[in-house]
Amino acid sequence: MEKQKILSIIISILGIIIVVDNFLAEFFNIGVKQDSLVAGYCIAFVLISIKFPDILKSKLVIIPMYIIVLQTLYSLVITYI
């Protein structure tokens, strides 16, 4: 149970950092979008959620993931439309 709590905190902090980084890069042209960090986050998210299914009940883990998906969709719409 202790591993799950630590991984939940790490994945939520990393998700919040990615959300803020993408927001600054997309809307204010500050910095560079960290695509490799996002890919690593998504892989880690899937692997951790397979090993610890209860981690998906934490709002601090799920909300940044939903925001990242919305930011990605927004970026695709802006790029291709």
N, C-alpha and C positions, 0 to 999 in steps of 0.2 A: 504494500500500500504506500510505503514511503517513496518508492521509485516513481509511482504514478503521480504523486503530488509534486515531486521535483520536476518531472517531465512536463507536467501541466503548466507549471510556472515558466519553465524555459520556453515552451512552445508559444505560450501567450505573450511573453515579452518579445520574442522574435517576430511574432505576427504583428504586434503593435509597431515595432520598428519598421517592418516592411511597409505597413500601411502608411505611416508618416513619410517614409522615404519616397514611396510612389506618389503620394499626394504632392510633395514638394517638387518632384521631378516633372509631374504631369501638368500641374496648374501654374507653378511659378518658375519653371525651368531652372531650378536650383539643384545642382548635383546630377548624378547619372542614375538611371533606373538599374537596380541590381538584379538582373535576370537570373544569374546563377544562384543568388541567395534565395530568390523566390522558388526556383526549381528544387533546391535543397530543402526548403521549408515544406514544400508540397510532398516530397518523398518522405521526409521525417514525419509529417502529419499522418500520412497513410500507414506507415510502418508502426508508429506508436498507437494509432487507433485500432490497428489489427491486434496488437499485443495487449492493449488496455482499452477495451470497448467502453468502459465507464468514463473515460476521459472526454467522450463526446457529449456528456451531460453538463460539462463546465461551460458557462457562457463566456468566460474569458478566453477559452480556446476556440469556440465556434464563431463568435462574432468577428474577430479579425480575419478568419478564413472566408466568411461571407463577404466582407468588405474587399478582400483581395480579389475575389471572383468578380464582384461588381466593378472594381477598378480595371480589371483586365477586359471585361466586356466593353466598358466605356472607351478604353484605349483602342480596342479593335474597331469600334464604331467610328471614332475620330480618324483613325488611320485609313480605313477603307471606304468610308462614305463621305 
